[in-house]
Every structure is written in structure tokens, then in C-alpha cells.
Amino acid sequence: MTTLDLTPDDLLTTTRTVRKRLELDRPVPPELIKECIEIALQAPSGSNRQTWHWLVITDAEKRATIGEYYRRSVASYLESAGAAGRLYADDPDRATVQQRVGSSVAYLGERMGEVPVLVIPCLQVKSLGAGNQAGIWGSILPAAWSYCLAARARGLGTAWTTLHLTYEQEISELLGLPDDIRQAVLLPTAYYTGDTFKPAPRQPLDDILHVDGW
């Protein structure tokens, strides 16, 4: 598959969470999704166990059911104090950005079930104890992000969200997941409208960089 003419820096700085610009009516070739996952499997995993599994949901009824669970979770989230659109209300610059994010979250919340492909990277793990959670999830989340990068390079948009996990058990039952398979993230995937993306506003490096200590 031909990829976009992006430098590594371009790819890393313009892979955005895409919500309002996802093309809901345009099918995505299954081979393209498989190609992105193949690339994602080159990501690191703890002790090279590679205990990841990837669910690709294209069935319309299952997408609609997941979309309804997601809609309910988003509705609760938008009412919470931690909702993106409510953060940094006293900072005029950041508040504007946060309100746009909140609006796009609400938009996707109503349309998740219409996205042509839903990808759910999972990890096989016996239990989630109180110990090294970073090590556990570090064995799947880098691969999930690699999938997003591979999709971007192939003209696809993705959104990174975990709000579906409010209904993790229900979705696991819907998809027939074994008890030791845990969902990590939901990655709706579709072609996108417009030509490209630009880097997003971020905090100044000097505000968050610490060298040799705090």
C-alpha cells in the first residue's frame, strides 16, 4: 500500500485524535487494517511475551451495540468535572481548545457505532493486581499507538479513547472474549475529510522539562 509523503517528524506531530472528520460512509479495506496491525506488532512488549490480541469489528450490529454503550459512557463523562470541555476554564487560551475537544467528544459519542471499523487492542493477562500496572499496559499501548501511526501514514484517521471501558464487561460478552482478555483502548478507524493535519497546541517545553531532578 502506498503511504503518504510524511517525514518521521511529520508523522509523529500530525497524528491526531480524529472525531468530526471521520468519513462514516466510506468503507475501509480489511487488508489495510491488517497491514496497520502487522506494523503495530513490531512494538515492544514486556519480556517479548507478545500476549496481545486485536479485535477488528466491522459487523454493523456489533458496531451499533458498542456505539450505544459508548454513547452512554460519553453522556456521563460530559457531565463530570473532569470532562475535557470543563478543564482550564480560567485560562482563556486553553479553555478555547478544551471546549473544541469537548464538542468533538460529544460528536463522536453520538456516532461511534457508525464508524466503519472499530479496533480494540487487547492484552491477555490473568489478573490486574496492585503492582506494576505500567509494565502490564506498557505491553500493549505502544503497539496501539503504532497502529495509529501506521493508519495515519496510509490516509486513515483514528481516535484514541477508553470511555467504552465503563462497559468493558458488556462489550467483552458481546464479542465473546475469554475472561483473561482485557481491552486496552478503542480505536475507531476511517478515512478522513480534508487534506492533512497540523501539530496541536502543547505546553511550552520549559514548563514541563526537568533535568537531573525536579
N, C-alpha and C positions, 0 to 999 in steps of 0.2 A: 504494500500500500504506500502511495506517495505521501510524504509528510510535508508539513508547512515549512517554509524557509525561515526558521527561527534559530537564533544562536542559543546556546545553553542559558545565557543570562536572560534573553527574551522569554524563553520558555518558563524559567523559574519566576520571573517577575510579572508575567501576564496570564498565569494560570489562576483564574478567579473562580469563586463560587458563583455559578450561573443559575439564576432563577427565572427572571422575567424574560430572558432572551432565549430560553429553550424552545426549539421548534417541536411542538407537541404532535403535529400531524405528519411528520416526515420519518419514515421507517429508518432504522439503523441496521446495516448488515450484520448478522451474527458473527461473521468472520472478523469484522473489525473489532468487536468486543473481545473476541478470543485473542486477537493479536495484542490488544492492550493488556490483557491479563497475562499473557506469555511474558511480556516485558516486565510486568509487575512482579513476577515470580523471581526476578533477579535481585530483589531487595533482601536485606539481611533478616535473619530470624535467629532467635536465641539458640545457641548450640547447633545451628543449622538443622533444627528439627523439621522445619517446613510443615508445621501442623496446621496449615491454613486450608480453607475451603472457600470456594467462591460460588455464590448463588446469582444466577442471571435470570431475572423474571421478566418475561415478555407476554405471558398469558394475560389477556385483558381482564378477566375476572379476578385473578390474584392481584394484579396491579391495582385494580379498583378497591379491593378489600384493604390492601396495605395503605392505599391513599386515604381511605376513610379513617383508619387508625391514626395515620399521620395528621390528618385534619384535626382530629380531636386533641392530639397532643399539642399541635401548634396553637389551637384556641386557648388552651390552658397556659401555655408558655407566654403568649402575648399579654395575658392578664397579670403575669408575675412581675415582681420588682426587678428581676434580672433580665427581662426582655431587652433585646438589642435597642429598640426604639426609645426605651426609657433611660438608657445609660447616658452619662455625661450631659445631663440636661442643663447644667450650669456652665458648660463650655460651648460657646456659640459655634466654633469651628467643628468640634467633634459631634455636637448634637445633630447638626445637619446630616452628616454622614450616617450617624446611627439611625436617624429616622428613615433614611433611604433603605438601610438594611432591614429595619423593621417592616417596612412596606413590602419589600421583596420576599421576606419570610412569609408574610401573610398571603401573598400571591401564590407562592409555591404550595403553601398549606392547602389551598383550595384546588390545586391542580396536580398534586403528586401522582395520583392514580392515572393521569393522562400521559405522563412521560413514557415514551416508547420502551425504554429499557431501565429497569431498576437493578442495580448491582449491590449485593450485600457481601462484603468480605467477612469471613468468619474464622474463628480460631478454635481448634479442638483442645479443650483444657478440662481436666477432671473437676477442679474446684477453683474458685476465686477467693483465696484467703486474704488475710490482712497484711501479707508480706509484700513481696516485690511486684507490685502491680505494674510498675514501669517496665520491668523485664517481660512480663506477660504480654502486655499490649504492644510493647515495642517489637514483638514478633509478627505483628500483622499491620500496624498502622503505617510503617514505611512503605509496605507493599501497596496499601490502599492509595497512598499519595502518589506513588509511582504510576499507578493506574490512571490517576487524574492527569498526570503529566503526559503520559502516552496518549491519552484521549485528546488532550489539547493539541498535541503535535499532529493529530490526524483530523483536525477540524471539528472535534466534538466538545461539547460543554458538559461539565459535571457540577454537582453541588455537594458539598460535604455537610452531612447532617447526622445527628444522633437522636433527634427528637422521637424517632419511631421506637426507641428502646423503652419508652413508657409502656409500650405494649409488646415488649420482646417475647413474652410467653405466648401471647395470642398469635403473633406472626410466626414464631417457631412452630406452633401447632399447624398453622395454615400451610407451611412449607414442608412439614414432616421432618423437622430437624431432630437428630438424636439429642439426648439430654446433655452430652458433653460438648456440644457445638454452641459456641457463644457468638452472637452477632457483634461486630465491631463498629460499623458505620453503614449508612445508607448513601449510595452514590447514584442518584438519578442521572441518566446519561442520554443526550440527544444532540443533534446538530443545533447550531445556534444562529440567530439572526445577526446581521451586521457583519463587519469585516474582521475586526480584531478586538483586543482588549488592551488596556494600559495599566501600568502599575497603580496600586491602590495607595491612598494616604496612609502613612505609618508614623509612629512616634519617632522623633529625632534620635539618631543613634546615640548621641551623647547623653541622652536622658536614661538610657537603659543599659549602657555598656559599663562593665566593671572589670578592671584589670588587676589581677593578683589579690583580689579580695573585694569586699563590698565598698 
